[in-house]
Amino acid sequence: MKRGIWKRRLLAVAMAAALVVPQGVYAAEELQQPSDQSEEQQMKETADTEEKRLHQEGCLLPLEHEGDCIVNLVEESVVDEGGQVEEVLLSGYESEQDVISKVVTNSRSGLTEDDPMKVPEEGLVIVSGVYYGISKTWFAENNFNKDTLYFSIEIPDSVTKIANDGFRSNYTSDKQKNGAVTTNDKLGDYKVVSIDFTNATELTTIEYQAAKYEPLQGVLDLSNTKITKIEKNAFGDCTGLTGVILPNTLEVLGDEDGASGSVFNGCTGLQFIRTVDSNEDIVFELPKSLRVIGKQTFKNTFPKGSDIIVKIPESVEIIGSEAFYSNSCFSQIFIEH
């Protein structure tokens, strides 16, 4: 389909009187050069080429000015022949010397935890069903300033496994091999605020330290997955989590022998851990498919003094040391048989 591109200029809110500005950044389509023309001629030519000027609402300079916009932003809309808007592009300019163009795929900026950027599927590294992390190429294209960005991620149904450190920016050889960005690439950093597993219907394994220390917020809902194993420290110290919903396919929390665990160790903000089949008023319930609870899996997982009663299903064969160690969170523990 033939496409046309038009730019919607955002008018300046004030005209700067007798303002002298240095030569600055110009539209990518035309770099203006100083000339000996009269001011009247220059203003006329500027009016003829206003479509190429880059002004944003809030810029205090007149439309004919040749320097940087104070706020530095322009909106472009790409439309088809029928006049339907297909996408919106935002091109920003960092300074008089450096021109930065950026395609923003989400209205959220990603610069704070409360304003995360949604990572599109093309920004995820998924190889043979394994999710390794964020694409190095996509990250570089969307983080010109090398900031620390905050992301929300949706796991698609093509994923069967989350690789170790998958939701973190830490270096692993597998990430490097498969093109996932890490802090070693010196392109900035990122943190994951939310993970949506709604469509992760083929997911069976979350490997160790997958999201350890990440600022995850709200409820971790794994109910639509087919997870059988969550490895050690997968969600350790995710203090922003308020609840966990486990699938009825889960068999192992931590290592198979129970020697390691800490799957939810340090998740002090939790208000409940229950299964997909639990009533909504249940505070703590484990799936009846569970066989292994690894060491320190639920250590310090609830606020102090929560007075929680634990019932361990009869399917459980191994409980690692300090699996329920806490500051008076668990008042009673029963083993069903």
C-alpha positions as CSV (number, residue, x, y, z in Angstrom):
1,M,0.0,0.0,0.0
2,K,1.3,3.4,-0.9
3,R,1.9,5.5,2.2
4,G,2.2,9.1,2.7
5,I,3.9,10.8,5.6
6,W,2.7,14.1,7.1
7,K,3.9,15.9,10.1
8,R,1.7,17.7,12.6
9,R,3.6,20.7,13.9
10,L,3.0,21.7,17.5
11,L,2.7,25.5,17.6
12,A,5.0,27.5,19.8
13,V,3.3,29.0,22.9
14,A,5.1,32.3,22.7
15,M,7.1,34.4,20.2
16,A,10.6,35.4,21.4
17,A,11.1,39.0,20.5
18,A,14.5,40.0,19.0
19,L,15.9,36.7,20.1
20,V,19.3,35.7,18.8
21,V,19.9,32.0,18.8
22,P,22.9,30.0,17.6
23,Q,22.7,27.8,14.6
24,G,21.2,24.5,15.9
25,V,19.6,21.3,14.8
26,Y,17.6,21.0,11.7
27,A,15.1,18.6,10.2
28,A,16.8,15.5,8.9
29,E,15.3,16.2,5.5
30,E,17.1,19.6,5.0
31,L,20.1,21.1,6.9
32,Q,19.8,24.8,6.5
33,Q,23.0,26.8,5.9
34,P,23.5,30.5,6.8
35,S,23.0,32.9,4.0
36,D,23.2,36.6,3.2
37,Q,19.6,36.9,2.3
38,S,17.5,39.6,4.0
39,E,15.4,38.7,7.0
40,E,12.2,39.2,5.0
41,Q,13.5,36.7,2.3
42,Q,14.5,34.2,4.9
43,M,11.2,34.4,6.7
44,K,9.4,33.8,3.3
45,E,11.5,30.8,2.5
46,T,10.9,29.5,6.0
47,A,7.1,29.8,5.5
48,D,7.4,27.7,2.3
49,T,9.2,24.9,4.1
50,E,7.4,24.9,7.4
51,E,6.5,21.3,7.0
52,K,10.2,20.4,7.7
53,R,10.5,22.5,10.9
54,L,10.6,20.6,14.1
55,H,8.7,22.6,16.8
56,Q,6.8,21.3,19.8
57,E,4.2,22.7,22.0
58,G,6.1,24.5,24.7
59,C,8.9,25.8,22.5
60,L,9.3,29.5,23.1
61,L,10.9,30.3,19.8
62,P,9.2,31.5,16.6
63,L,8.5,29.0,13.8
64,E,11.0,30.6,11.6
65,H,13.9,30.3,14.1
66,E,16.8,28.1,13.1
67,G,18.0,26.8,16.5
68,D,17.0,24.0,18.9
69,C,13.5,23.7,20.0
70,I,13.5,24.2,23.8
71,V,11.4,21.1,24.4
72,N,12.7,19.2,21.4
73,L,10.0,17.0,20.1
74,V,7.9,16.6,17.0
75,E,5.0,14.2,16.2
76,E,4.7,12.5,12.8
77,S,1.8,10.4,11.7
78,V,2.0,7.8,9.0
79,V,-1.2,7.5,7.0
80,D,-2.5,5.4,4.2
81,E,-4.3,6.7,1.1
82,G,-7.6,6.6,2.9
83,G,-6.4,9.0,5.5
84,Q,-6.3,6.4,8.3
85,V,-3.5,6.9,10.8
86,E,-1.4,3.7,11.0
87,E,1.2,4.7,13.5
88,V,2.6,7.7,15.4
89,L,6.3,8.4,15.5
90,L,8.1,10.7,18.0
91,S,11.4,12.1,17.0
92,G,13.4,13.8,19.7
93,Y,16.5,16.0,19.6
94,E,18.9,15.7,22.6
95,S,21.2,18.7,21.9
96,E,22.4,21.2,19.3
97,Q,25.1,18.8,18.3
98,D,23.5,15.3,18.7
99,V,20.4,14.4,16.7
100,I,18.5,11.4,18.1
101,S,15.5,9.8,16.4
102,K,13.4,7.4,18.3
103,V,10.4,5.3,17.5
104,V,8.1,5.0,20.5
105,T,5.9,1.9,20.4
106,N,4.2,2.6,23.7
107,S,2.8,5.7,25.3
108,R,4.7,4.9,28.5
109,S,8.2,6.2,28.8
110,G,9.9,3.4,30.7
111,L,11.9,5.8,32.8
112,T,10.3,5.0,36.2
113,E,8.8,1.9,37.9
114,D,5.3,3.5,37.7
115,D,5.6,4.2,34.0
116,P,7.0,1.0,32.4
117,M,7.4,0.5,28.7
118,K,5.8,-2.6,27.2
119,V,8.3,-4.7,25.3
120,P,6.8,-5.9,22.0
121,E,7.3,-9.5,21.0
122,E,10.0,-8.6,18.5
123,G,12.0,-7.1,21.5
124,L,12.1,-10.5,23.2
125,V,14.8,-13.1,22.5
126,I,13.0,-16.5,22.1
127,V,15.0,-19.4,20.6
128,S,13.6,-22.9,20.3
129,G,11.0,-22.1,22.9
130,V,13.4,-20.7,25.5
131,Y,13.1,-17.1,26.6
132,Y,16.5,-15.6,27.2
133,G,15.8,-11.9,27.7
134,I,15.6,-8.6,25.8
135,S,16.9,-8.2,22.3
136,K,20.2,-6.3,22.2
137,T,19.3,-4.7,18.9
138,W,15.8,-3.6,20.1
139,F,17.2,-2.3,23.4
140,A,19.9,-0.2,21.7
141,E,17.3,1.3,19.3
142,N,15.0,2.3,22.1
143,N,17.5,3.5,24.7
144,F,19.7,6.1,23.0
145,N,20.6,7.7,26.3
146,K,21.7,4.5,27.9
147,D,19.3,5.0,30.7
148,T,17.9,2.4,33.2
149,L,14.6,1.5,31.7
150,Y,11.6,-0.2,33.3
151,F,9.7,-2.8,31.3
152,S,6.5,-4.8,31.4
153,I,6.7,-8.1,29.5
154,E,4.1,-10.5,28.1
155,I,5.2,-14.1,27.6
156,P,3.8,-15.6,24.4
157,D,2.5,-19.1,24.0
158,S,5.7,-20.1,22.0
159,V,7.7,-20.1,25.3
160,T,8.3,-23.4,27.1
161,K,11.1,-22.3,29.4
162,I,12.4,-19.2,31.0
163,A,16.3,-19.3,31.0
164,N,18.3,-18.5,34.2
165,D,18.5,-14.8,34.8
166,G,15.9,-14.4,32.0
167,F,14.2,-11.4,33.4
168,R,17.4,-9.7,34.6
169,S,20.2,-7.8,32.8
170,N,22.9,-10.0,34.3
171,Y,25.4,-11.5,31.9
172,T,25.3,-15.2,31.0
173,S,27.0,-16.9,28.1
174,D,23.7,-18.1,26.8
175,K,22.4,-14.5,26.6
176,Q,25.5,-13.4,24.7
177,K,25.2,-16.3,22.3
178,N,21.5,-15.6,21.5
179,G,21.7,-11.8,21.3
180,A,20.1,-10.8,24.6
181,V,21.3,-7.6,26.1
182,T,23.2,-7.5,29.4
183,T,25.0,-4.9,31.4
184,N,28.3,-6.0,29.9
185,D,27.1,-4.5,26.6
186,K,27.2,-1.0,28.2
187,L,24.0,0.0,26.5
188,G,22.3,1.0,29.7
189,D,20.3,-1.2,32.1
190,Y,16.7,-2.4,32.6
191,K,14.4,-3.7,35.3
192,V,11.2,-5.7,34.9
193,V,8.2,-4.4,36.7
194,S,5.5,-6.8,35.6
195,I,5.3,-10.1,33.8
196,D,2.1,-11.3,32.2
197,F,1.9,-15.1,31.9
198,T,-1.7,-15.1,30.6
199,N,-0.7,-16.5,27.2
200,A,2.2,-18.6,28.4
201,T,0.1,-21.8,28.1
202,E,3.1,-24.0,27.1
203,L,5.5,-22.8,29.8
204,T,6.8,-25.7,31.9
205,T,10.0,-24.5,33.6
206,I,11.4,-21.3,35.2
207,E,15.1,-21.6,35.8
208,Y,17.1,-20.3,38.6
209,Q,17.3,-16.6,39.5
210,A,15.0,-15.8,36.6
211,A,13.7,-12.6,38.3
212,K,15.7,-12.4,41.5
213,Y,15.7,-8.8,43.0
214,E,13.5,-7.5,40.2
215,P,11.0,-4.8,41.2
216,L,8.0,-6.9,40.3
217,Q,4.7,-5.4,41.4
218,G,1.3,-7.0,42.2
219,V,0.2,-10.6,41.7
220,L,2.4,-13.2,40.0
221,D,-0.3,-15.2,38.3
222,L,1.0,-18.5,36.8
223,S,-2.4,-20.2,36.7
224,N,-2.5,-20.5,32.9
225,T,0.9,-22.2,32.6
226,K,1.9,-25.8,32.7
227,I,4.8,-25.2,35.0
228,T,6.2,-28.3,36.7
229,K,9.4,-26.8,38.2
230,I,10.4,-23.4,39.5
231,E,14.1,-23.4,40.3
232,K,16.0,-21.8,43.1
233,N,15.9,-18.1,43.7
234,A,13.6,-17.7,40.7
235,F,11.6,-14.9,42.5
236,G,13.8,-14.3,45.5
237,D,13.7,-10.9,47.1
238,C,10.9,-9.6,44.8
239,T,9.6,-7.4,47.6
240,G,6.9,-5.7,45.4
241,L,5.0,-8.9,44.9
242,T,1.7,-9.0,46.8
243,G,0.4,-12.4,45.8
244,V,1.3,-15.7,43.9
245,I,-1.1,-18.0,42.1
246,L,0.5,-21.4,41.4
247,P,-0.7,-23.9,38.7
248,N,-2.0,-27.3,39.6
249,T,0.8,-28.8,37.5
250,L,3.6,-27.7,39.8
251,E,5.8,-30.5,41.2
252,V,9.1,-28.9,42.3
253,L,10.1,-25.7,44.1
254,G,13.9,-25.4,44.0
255,D,16.1,-28.4,43.4
256,E,14.9,-32.0,43.0
257,D,16.7,-33.1,46.2
258,G,15.5,-30.1,48.2
259,A,19.0,-29.0,49.0
260,S,18.4,-25.6,47.4
261,G,15.3,-23.5,47.1
262,S,14.7,-19.9,48.1
263,V,12.1,-19.6,45.3
264,F,10.2,-16.9,47.2
265,N,12.7,-16.1,49.9
266,G,12.6,-12.5,50.9
267,C,9.3,-11.7,49.2
268,T,8.1,-9.8,52.3
269,G,5.2,-8.0,50.7
270,L,3.2,-11.2,50.0
271,Q,-0.4,-11.3,51.2
272,F,-1.2,-14.8,49.8
273,I,0.1,-17.8,48.0
274,R,-2.5,-20.1,46.6
275,T,-3.4,-22.3,43.6
276,V,-5.5,-21.8,40.6
277,D,-8.2,-23.9,42.3
278,S,-8.1,-22.1,45.6
279,N,-10.9,-19.9,47.0
280,E,-10.1,-16.2,46.8
281,D,-10.1,-16.0,50.6
282,I,-7.4,-18.6,51.0
283,V,-4.1,-17.1,52.3
284,F,-1.8,-20.1,51.9
285,E,-2.4,-23.2,49.8
286,L,0.0,-25.4,47.8
287,P,-0.9,-27.5,44.7
288,K,-1.7,-31.2,45.3
289,S,0.8,-32.1,42.6
290,L,3.7,-30.7,44.6
291,R,6.5,-33.2,45.5
292,V,9.5,-31.1,46.6
293,I,9.8,-27.9,48.7
294,G,13.4,-26.8,48.5
295,K,15.5,-25.2,51.3
296,Q,14.3,-21.7,52.4
297,T,11.6,-21.6,49.7
298,F,9.2,-19.7,51.8
299,K,11.6,-18.0,54.2
300,N,10.5,-14.5,55.1
301,T,7.7,-14.5,52.5
302,F,5.1,-12.6,54.5
303,P,5.0,-9.6,56.8
304,K,6.0,-10.3,60.3
305,G,3.3,-11.6,62.6
306,S,1.0,-12.7,59.7
307,D,-0.1,-15.7,61.7
308,I,-0.5,-18.0,58.7
309,I,-1.5,-21.7,59.0
310,V,0.2,-24.0,56.5
311,K,-1.2,-27.2,55.2
312,I,1.3,-29.3,53.3
313,P,-0.3,-31.7,50.8
314,E,0.3,-35.4,51.1
315,S,1.9,-35.4,47.7
316,V,5.0,-33.7,49.2
317,E,8.0,-36.1,49.6
318,I,10.8,-33.7,50.4
319,I,11.0,-30.5,52.5
320,G,14.3,-28.7,52.6
321,S,15.8,-27.1,55.7
322,E,14.3,-23.8,56.8
323,A,11.7,-24.0,54.1
324,F,9.2,-22.1,56.3
325,Y,11.6,-20.2,58.4
326,S,10.3,-16.7,59.1
327,N,9.7,-13.9,61.6
328,S,6.5,-15.3,63.2
329,C,4.7,-15.4,59.8
330,F,3.7,-19.0,60.1
331,S,2.0,-20.0,63.3
332,Q,1.1,-23.6,62.5
333,I,2.2,-26.2,60.0
334,F,0.2,-29.3,59.2
335,I,1.2,-32.2,57.0
336,E,-1.8,-33.9,55.4
337,H,-1.8,-37.7,55.1
